[in-house]
């Protein structure tokens, strides 16, 4: 059961205006204001690309089965026009894995995209920002946990995960992809 301030107050006290008291408590609590801060602003329409590799979207898939190389995550980058996806397994969600994958899988192979659409996880680190500035890439941020904001890469993530789930664990063991 998920406990909110309202549930905590209801356990200890009961009075008619408990809803209003909860709102007052949350509004006056500094920590609540930091956690509940709306830092995303209004959603804007993403630009529509007509040239391949002009706009690339990126996201992480986390908590996958562990491979022999101890990778449990996957970093997915997808071109907005061609829908060509590059999925890179990784053991870490650190910023250096993002910049390495961007540099090795996109920039060195196809050239620098003009825009990189990401959510706010490892993509806001200084290391990632410096890498994007170095190659003159504009970064567009989308709110995390909202598939409608970066739908192309979220759909690719869903396809990758469903494909991995369809394969049997035994096949993964035979191919050497998992140890347990």
Secondary structure, 3 states (H helix, E strand, C coil): CCCCHHHHHHHHCCCCCHHHHHHHHHHHCHHHHHHCCCCCCCCCCCCCCCCCCCEEEEEEECCCCCCCCCCCEEEEEEECCCCCEEEEEECCCCHHHHHHHHHHHHHHHHCCCCEEEECCCHHHCHHHHHHHHHCCCEEEECCCCCCCCCHHHHHHHHHHHHHHHHCCHHHHHHHCCCCC
